[in-house]
Amino acid sequence: MSSKRRKILAADSSHRGGSDSGIIIRLSDLPVEPLTHVTSYLAPPSRALFDVALNFDAKPSSADSSSGSWAIAGNDWDALDFGDIEKDLAAKLTDDDISGVLVCIDA
């Protein structure tokens, strides 16, 4: 663990008046509606990748990809253009990432 992380955890536990309680809050624990609003400012492929990243442990079927937490990417997909993604990020995409996006948008 980095020293910066240790300092943050130490400051947080002293602020709460106790030791680290083990509570972990993840971005994926937030309600879908605010995340959908925030991601509306992203390019469509980035929005789909964000959705996949939030649900990295889920294996959606095409039947449930437009509901629940998979709704962030939306369902208005006529075309998917990975050219809208920064070159550095596009170079790091794996087959699993692209497969997740295709399932997410129900392609």
C-alpha positions in Angstrom: 0.0 0.0 0.0 1.4 3.4 -0.9 2.3 5.9 1.8 -0.3 8.4 0.5 -3.0 5.8 0.8 -1.9 4.9 4.4 -2.0 8.6 5.3 -5.5 9.0 3.9 -6.7 5.9 5.7 -5.1 7.0 8.9 -6.6 10.5 8.7 -10.0 9.0 7.8 -10.0 6.5 10.7 -8.9 9.2 13.2 -11.6 11.6 11.9 -14.2 8.9 12.5 -12.8 8.2 16.0 -11.9 4.6 15.4 -10.1 2.1 13.3 -10.9 1.3 9.7 -14.3 -0.2 9.8 -13.8 -2.0 6.5 -16.6 -0.1 4.7 -15.9 0.1 1.0 -18.1 2.3 -1.2 -17.8 1.8 -4.9 -18.9 3.9 -7.8 -21.1 1.0 -8.9 -23.0 1.3 -5.6 -24.4 4.6 -6.6 -27.9 4.8 -8.1 -28.1 4.5 -11.9 -29.9 7.8 -12.6 -27.1 10.2 -11.5 -24.5 8.1 -13.3 -26.6 8.2 -16.4 -26.8 12.0 -16.2 -23.1 12.4 -15.7 -22.1 10.0 -18.5 -24.4 11.9 -20.9 -21.5 14.3 -21.4 -19.2 11.5 -22.6 -18.8 10.3 -26.2 -21.1 7.3 -26.8 -18.2 4.7 -26.9 -16.8 6.1 -23.7 -20.3 5.9 -22.1 -20.5 2.2 -23.1 -16.9 1.5 -21.8 -17.8 3.3 -18.5 -20.9 1.0 -18.2 -18.8 -2.0 -18.8 -16.2 -0.9 -16.2 -18.9 -0.4 -13.6 -20.2 -3.9 -14.3 -16.9 -5.7 -14.8 -18.0 -8.7 -12.8 -21.5 -9.0 -14.3 -22.2 -11.1 -17.3 -25.3 -9.6 -18.9 -27.4 -11.4 -21.4 -28.8 -9.4 -24.3 -32.2 -9.6 -22.5 -31.1 -7.5 -19.5 -28.5 -5.2 -21.1 -31.0 -2.3 -21.4 -32.2 -2.4 -17.8 -30.8 -1.9 -14.3 -27.2 -0.9 -14.0 -26.6 -1.7 -17.7 -28.8 1.2 -18.6 -26.0 3.8 -18.4 -24.9 3.2 -22.0 -28.4 3.8 -23.2 -30.2 1.9 -26.0 -30.0 4.4 -28.9 -27.2 2.7 -30.9 -27.3 3.0 -34.6 -23.5 2.9 -35.0 -20.5 2.4 -32.7 -17.5 4.4 -33.7 -14.4 3.7 -31.6 -12.7 6.6 -33.4 -14.3 8.8 -30.8 -12.1 7.2 -28.1 -8.6 8.6 -27.4 -5.9 6.7 -29.2 -4.1 5.8 -25.9 -7.2 4.2 -24.5 -8.2 2.5 -27.7 -4.7 0.9 -27.9 -5.3 -0.7 -24.4 -8.7 -2.2 -25.2 -8.8 -6.0 -24.9 -11.1 -8.4 -26.7 -13.0 -8.7 -23.4 -13.5 -4.9 -23.3 -14.9 -4.8 -26.8 -17.1 -7.9 -26.2 -18.4 -6.2 -23.0 -19.3 -3.1 -25.0 -21.1 -5.1 -27.7 -23.1 -7.0 -25.1 -23.8 -3.8 -23.2 -25.3 -2.0 -26.2 -27.0 -5.3 -27.3 -25.2 -5.4 -30.7 
